[in-house]
Amino acid sequence: MENPRQNTPPEYVTVEIYDQTYHLSGQNPEHIRELAAEVDAKMRAVAAEGRTVDSLRVAVLAALNLADELSMASGANHTLGHARAASLRGLLDEVLEEERKTGS
């Protein structure tokens, strides 16, 4: 049986993530809005920790957090994924702390 969404053209939706506007397309605009809201919330939570104001670094830290949550939710390689995400967060925190000290 064919999926009716496969035959419809993608719809465009405008979302705002961390004060930036993005024009995205997809088969389910409401799902895109929900994902954008989740990413925005995660980026704002990371920024609220005060480790960095650089939006790229905030995005990377938010992505690591979301990847860690996905890894835990999926259950596949839970321990390995969690340890890897924690290790990456630690490495990035070290770089950010060094940059804060040197002012670069």
Residue pairs with C-beta under 8 A, 6 or more apart in sequence:
5 27
5 28
6 27
8 27
10 25
10 26
10 27
11 25
11 26
11 27
11 29
12 23
12 24
12 25
12 29
13 23
13 24
13 25
13 26
13 29
13 32
13 33
14 21
14 22
14 23
14 24
15 21
15 22
15 24
15 32
15 33
15 36
15 37
16 22
16 36
16 40
17 36
17 39
17 40
17 43
18 39
18 40
18 43
18 44
18 47
18 55
18 58
18 59
20 55
22 36
24 32
24 36
26 32
38 66
39 62
39 66
42 62
42 65
42 66
43 55
43 58
43 59
43 62
45 62
45 65
46 58
46 61
46 62
46 65
47 53
47 58
51 57
51 61
51 93
51 96
51 97
52 58
52 61
52 96
57 92
57 96
60 92
61 89
61 92
64 85
64 88
64 89
64 92
65 85
65 89
67 81
67 85
68 81
68 82
68 85
68 86
68 89
71 77
71 78
71 81
71 82
71 85
72 78
72 81
72 82
